[in-house]
Amino acid sequence: MTTELKSADIHLIQRILPHRYPFLLVDKVVEIDGYSSACGIKNVTMNEPHFQGHFPGTPIMPGVTIVEAMAQTAGVMLGVGMDMIDTELLIYFMNIDKCKFRRKVIPGDVLKMRVETTRGKLGGKIFKFKGVATVDGETAAEAEFSAMVDVQKD
């Protein structure tokens, strides 16, 4: 049973999430506690395509991609915690609330995304999360967001 897993490397992440380069925004997920909380890691590199235009000469990770990285962390947590590895799992944003950006995220940073489930239950379709993204212990972004879980059937 996958609820015993406490982490997910990139290979397991790709068995849970449908995202691929350039939109797979989490490198590993650690400290997975069922489907209640987890910590995702994103190694920010200059090779990412958004840095060509955001902003030339002063590369800054777009805030929306930080929130998406938090959501992908939550998706991996649900995939592990709800035993949904190797399924056709899709998770759709429903809303984003109380989103604040506090610090620039630049190439060379290690972004840590802590997410926790604030509403939702095993077998449910609607979940609410709280996420905080940090770099070197300093808050970069925070948000509350809701998502709908959808498993594709053949």
C-alpha positions as CSV (number, residue, x, y, z in Angstrom):
1,M,0.0,0.0,0.0
2,T,1.4,3.4,-1.0
3,T,0.3,5.2,2.2
4,E,3.5,3.7,3.7
5,L,5.6,5.7,1.2
6,K,7.1,8.8,2.8
7,S,8.7,10.3,-0.3
8,A,8.5,10.3,-4.1
9,D,11.4,10.7,-6.5
10,I,11.0,12.0,-10.1
11,H,10.2,8.6,-11.4
12,L,7.4,8.0,-9.0
13,I,6.1,11.6,-9.6
14,Q,5.8,10.8,-13.3
15,R,3.8,7.8,-12.5
16,I,1.3,10.0,-10.6
17,L,1.2,13.3,-12.4
18,P,0.6,13.7,-16.2
19,H,2.8,16.8,-16.3
20,R,6.1,16.6,-18.3
21,Y,8.8,19.1,-19.2
22,P,8.6,22.1,-19.4
23,F,5.6,22.0,-17.0
24,L,6.6,19.4,-14.4
25,L,7.6,21.8,-11.6
26,V,8.5,19.5,-8.7
27,D,11.7,17.4,-8.5
28,K,10.9,15.3,-5.5
29,V,8.4,15.1,-2.6
30,V,9.5,14.3,0.9
31,E,7.8,14.0,4.3
32,I,4.6,12.6,2.8
33,D,2.1,12.0,5.6
34,G,-0.7,10.1,3.8
35,Y,-2.9,12.6,2.0
36,S,-2.6,15.2,4.8
37,S,0.8,16.9,4.3
38,A,4.0,16.8,2.3
39,C,7.0,18.9,1.3
40,G,8.0,19.3,-2.4
41,I,11.4,20.3,-3.7
42,K,12.0,22.3,-6.8
43,N,15.6,23.0,-7.9
44,V,15.3,26.2,-9.8
45,T,17.7,26.3,-12.8
46,M,18.5,28.8,-15.6
47,N,17.6,26.2,-18.1
48,E,13.8,26.7,-17.6
49,P,12.0,28.2,-20.5
50,H,10.2,31.0,-18.6
51,F,13.5,32.6,-17.7
52,Q,14.0,33.7,-21.3
53,G,11.2,36.2,-21.0
54,H,10.7,36.7,-17.3
55,F,12.7,38.8,-17.2
56,P,15.7,39.0,-19.7
57,G,18.8,39.9,-17.7
58,T,17.0,39.5,-14.4
59,P,15.5,36.0,-14.3
60,I,12.7,35.6,-11.8
61,M,10.4,32.5,-11.4
62,P,6.9,33.6,-12.2
63,G,4.6,33.6,-9.2
64,V,2.0,31.5,-11.0
65,T,4.5,28.7,-11.5
66,I,5.4,28.8,-7.8
67,V,1.7,28.2,-7.0
68,E,1.5,25.5,-9.7
69,A,4.5,23.8,-8.1
70,M,2.7,23.8,-4.7
71,A,-0.4,22.3,-6.4
72,Q,1.8,19.6,-8.1
73,T,3.2,18.8,-4.7
74,A,-0.3,18.4,-3.4
75,G,-1.1,16.2,-6.4
76,V,1.8,13.8,-5.6
77,M,0.8,13.7,-2.0
78,L,-2.8,12.7,-3.0
79,G,-1.5,10.2,-5.5
80,V,0.6,8.5,-2.8
81,G,-1.8,8.9,0.1
82,M,-4.8,7.8,-1.9
83,D,-3.0,4.9,-3.6
84,M,-3.4,6.4,-7.1
85,I,0.0,5.5,-8.6
86,D,-0.2,4.4,-12.2
87,T,-3.8,5.6,-12.6
88,E,-5.0,8.2,-15.1
89,L,-5.1,10.8,-12.3
90,L,-6.0,14.4,-13.3
91,I,-6.3,17.2,-10.7
92,Y,-7.8,20.5,-11.7
93,F,-7.5,23.9,-10.0
94,M,-10.9,25.2,-8.8
95,N,-9.7,28.3,-7.0
96,I,-6.7,30.1,-5.4
97,D,-7.2,32.3,-2.4
98,K,-5.1,34.4,-0.1
99,C,-2.2,34.2,-2.5
100,K,0.8,36.4,-1.5
101,F,4.3,36.6,-3.0
102,R,7.0,37.6,-0.5
103,R,10.4,37.0,-2.1
104,K,11.9,36.6,-5.6
105,V,12.8,33.0,-6.6
106,I,15.8,32.9,-9.0
107,P,18.0,30.4,-10.7
108,G,20.1,28.5,-8.1
109,D,17.4,28.6,-5.4
110,V,15.9,25.5,-3.9
111,L,12.2,26.0,-3.5
112,K,10.6,24.0,-0.7
113,M,6.8,23.7,-0.9
114,R,5.0,22.6,2.2
115,V,1.4,21.7,1.6
116,E,-1.3,20.4,3.9
117,T,-4.9,19.3,3.2
118,T,-7.4,21.4,5.0
119,R,-10.5,19.8,3.6
120,G,-11.1,16.5,1.7
121,K,-11.4,12.9,2.5
122,L,-10.3,9.5,1.1
123,G,-12.4,8.8,-2.0
124,G,-13.6,12.4,-2.3
125,K,-13.3,14.6,-5.3
126,I,-12.9,18.0,-3.9
127,F,-9.9,19.0,-1.7
128,K,-8.7,22.2,-0.2
129,F,-5.0,22.9,0.6
130,K,-2.8,25.4,2.2
131,G,0.7,25.9,0.8
132,V,3.8,27.8,1.7
133,A,6.9,28.0,-0.5
134,T,10.2,28.9,1.0
135,V,13.8,29.5,-0.1
136,D,16.5,29.1,2.7
137,G,13.7,29.3,5.3
138,E,12.4,32.6,3.9
139,T,8.8,32.6,2.7
140,A,8.6,33.2,-1.1
141,A,4.8,32.6,-1.6
142,E,1.8,31.3,0.2
143,A,-1.7,30.4,-0.9
144,E,-4.8,28.4,-0.2
145,F,-6.2,26.5,-3.2
146,S,-8.9,24.0,-4.1
147,A,-8.8,21.2,-6.6
148,M,-11.0,18.5,-8.1
149,V,-9.6,15.0,-8.4
150,D,-10.6,13.1,-11.5
151,V,-9.5,9.6,-12.4
152,Q,-10.0,9.0,-16.2
153,K,-11.8,5.8,-17.0
154,D,-11.4,3.8,-20.2
